[in-house]
Amino acid sequence: MLAVADDYGGVRIYRWPCARHPRVGASYVEVRGPHPRRVTSVRWSADDRTLYTLGGGDRLVAQWRVVRDD
């Protein structure tokens, strides 16, 4: 999976490999969490089961559990 953060506190998760460029129309799931605005960093854990996001203004580190819906 590919995770992309935005300046409004959202994180979009795409399937990998992404068949299209994310801005052109690839399907995604958007999640919103504790960050009120800009998310500055997104990282996957080594086993790809957890996603970590870092908020810019709040400096909050959020931990997301990945639940696959295969």
N, C-alpha and C positions, 0 to 999 in steps of 0.2 A: 504494500500500500504506500501511497504517497500522501504526505500531510503538508498542507500549505496554510499559513496563518495570514490574517489581514489586520488592518489598522483599526478595526471596529470590534475586536474581541472574539472573532469567529475563527474556526479552524475547518478547513475543507479536507475531506479524505477521499482520494481517488484510488481506483484499482491500479495496480502496477503489473505489467507495463501499461501506461496510459496511451491508448490508441490515438488520441488527438491531443493537441495542445490544450492545457486547462482553460485558457481564455477563449477558445474557439467553440467549445461545446461538449467537452467530455462530461460524463455523468459523475456525480459526487454526492457525498453525504456531508452536510454541514452541521457542526456541533457548536453550541455556545455554552460557555461555562462561567467561571468566576471572574474573568478578566473584563473590566468595564470598557477598556479600549485596547490599544495596540498590543499585539502579541509579538514579542521580539525574537523568540526562538522556539523551535519545535524539534524534538529529538525522539527517536525510537529507542527502546531498550534493546539489549543484545539479542533477546529471544523474540522480539517483535510483538510481545503481548501487552506492552505498556507504552503509552505516548506521554511525553512530558512537554509542557508548554510553560514559557516564562513571560509574564506580563511586564510591559515597559514601565508604565507609571506606578503600578502597585508593587512591582518586584515579587509578585506571587509566583511560586512554582506549583503548577497543577499536575496531577498524575491522573491519567485516563486509562481505564482498563478496556482492552479491545475484546469485543464479543463478536465473533465471526458468524455471519448468517449465510453459510454456504448452501 
